[in-house]
Amino acid sequence: MPRRTSHLRSQSPSAPAHKPSCPCDLGETYAECCGRFHRGEAAAPTAESLMRSRYSAFVKRDEGYLLRTWHPRTRPPRVEFDPGMRWTGLEILATSEGSAFHTTGTVTFRASYRGGSLHERSRFERVDGAWVYVDGTFLD
């Protein structure tokens, strides 16, 4: 008589679907973090959150968002992306002002890319209540 063997396999709970984290490195998903700003569902509440969302827009090559969040007096006619540029991380080094109670703010950051990094102190202002990028000074 043939021996019967069980064909039952141990069942592990299905793994949750991978949701890519936001490029700004806050640890949330893109949709829950900078994606909502890019889609126009919310406005960045602080200069730092605008800085993070603009970094993510550079990663995603979202020219429309970058132009919408650029101060009208310093905004270029278009954003030219380097097709070989691969951003790899963002580190916020310092912030000054830029909260809900301020009209100006600065964010000093280091944005890494394959082959190097960009170190900048960016200036932000509120225009009609919304934070916008004014300009930046390269450091190092």
C-alpha positions in Angstrom: 0.0 0.0 0.0 1.5 3.3 -1.0 2.3 5.8 1.8 0.4 9.0 1.7 2.2 12.2 2.2 0.7 15.5 3.0 0.9 18.2 0.3 0.0 21.0 2.7 2.5 23.8 2.5 3.0 26.2 5.4 1.2 29.3 4.5 2.8 32.6 5.3 0.8 35.7 5.4 1.1 37.6 2.1 3.6 40.3 2.2 2.2 43.8 1.8 2.7 45.3 -1.6 5.9 47.4 -1.8 5.1 51.1 -1.7 8.1 53.1 -2.7 9.3 55.6 -0.1 9.4 59.2 -1.0 12.7 60.5 -2.5 12.8 63.2 0.2 13.8 60.6 2.8 11.2 61.2 5.4 10.3 57.5 5.3 6.7 57.9 4.1 5.4 56.7 0.7 5.6 59.2 -2.1 1.8 59.3 -2.4 1.4 60.2 1.3 4.4 62.6 1.4 5.5 64.8 -1.5 3.1 63.3 -4.0 0.2 65.1 -2.5 2.0 68.4 -3.0 2.9 67.5 -6.6 -0.7 66.6 -7.3 -1.9 69.9 -5.8 -3.9 68.2 -3.1 -2.1 70.2 -0.4 0.4 73.0 -0.1 3.8 72.6 1.7 3.2 74.0 5.2 6.9 75.0 5.9 9.9 76.1 3.9 11.6 72.7 4.8 8.6 70.7 3.5 8.7 72.8 0.3 12.4 72.1 -0.1 11.9 68.4 0.4 9.0 68.4 -2.2 11.1 70.3 -4.7 13.9 67.8 -4.3 11.4 65.0 -5.0 10.2 67.0 -8.0 13.7 67.0 -9.3 14.0 63.3 -8.8 10.6 62.8 -10.5 11.4 65.4 -13.2 8.2 67.3 -12.4 8.8 70.6 -14.2 5.3 71.9 -13.6 5.6 71.6 -9.8 9.1 73.2 -9.8 7.9 76.2 -11.8 4.7 76.6 -9.7 6.8 76.7 -6.5 9.4 79.1 -7.8 9.1 82.8 -6.8 7.7 84.8 -9.8 10.6 87.3 -9.8 13.3 84.5 -10.0 11.4 81.8 -11.9 13.1 80.6 -15.1 11.0 80.1 -18.2 11.6 76.3 -18.0 13.6 73.7 -16.1 16.2 71.7 -17.9 16.9 68.3 -16.5 20.2 66.5 -17.1 19.2 63.1 -18.5 22.2 61.5 -16.8 21.5 62.9 -13.3 20.5 60.3 -10.7 19.7 61.8 -7.4 20.4 59.4 -4.5 19.6 61.2 -1.3 18.7 64.4 0.6 20.1 65.6 3.9 18.7 68.7 5.6 21.6 70.3 7.5 19.9 73.4 9.0 16.7 75.5 8.8 16.0 79.0 9.9 12.5 80.4 10.3 10.2 79.0 7.6 7.4 77.8 9.8 3.7 78.6 9.6 4.5 81.8 11.7 7.1 83.2 9.3 7.1 84.9 5.9 10.7 83.9 5.0 13.0 81.0 5.7 16.2 79.3 4.7 17.0 75.6 4.4 20.6 74.4 4.1 20.8 70.9 2.5 23.0 68.4 0.8 21.5 66.6 -2.2 23.5 63.6 -3.3 23.7 62.3 -6.8 25.6 59.5 -8.4 29.1 60.9 -8.5 28.8 63.8 -6.1 26.7 66.1 -4.1 25.1 69.6 -4.2 25.4 71.7 -1.0 23.1 74.7 -1.0 21.4 77.3 1.3 18.0 78.0 -0.2 15.9 81.0 0.5 12.1 80.8 0.6 9.3 83.4 0.9 5.5 83.3 1.2 3.6 84.6 -1.8 -0.2 84.8 -1.3 0.2 82.5 1.7 2.2 79.8 -0.1 5.9 79.0 0.3 8.0 79.4 -2.8 11.6 79.0 -3.6 13.5 82.3 -4.2 17.1 81.4 -4.8 20.0 79.6 -3.4 23.7 79.9 -2.6 26.0 77.0 -3.4 28.3 76.1 -0.4 31.6 74.3 -0.2 
